[in-house]
């Protein structure tokens, strides 16, 4: 019988048909990697997986951080955005959160 070595880094891969988007919720990442959402939160808390924390209840994992976590090489591009665009993105995420909280 083989036992899992807790010191060994697990290997994950993303499904080939997953939706590529800018940011993912902790639940979406858990579903993609077939782990419990508490595991994803622990990875974030332990700085194993990078995430943006917008509030106490809103955390988003960028696609690049997810791809790096699973070992998928990505072309990296940098985007400089105006404050108005940053505010717009933040407002959209906040609206999404309000919609999730209402359901």
Beta strands, then each sheet from edge to edge (+ up, - down):
strand 1: 23-24
strand 2: 52-53
strand 3: 59-62
sheet 1: 1+ 3- 2+
end
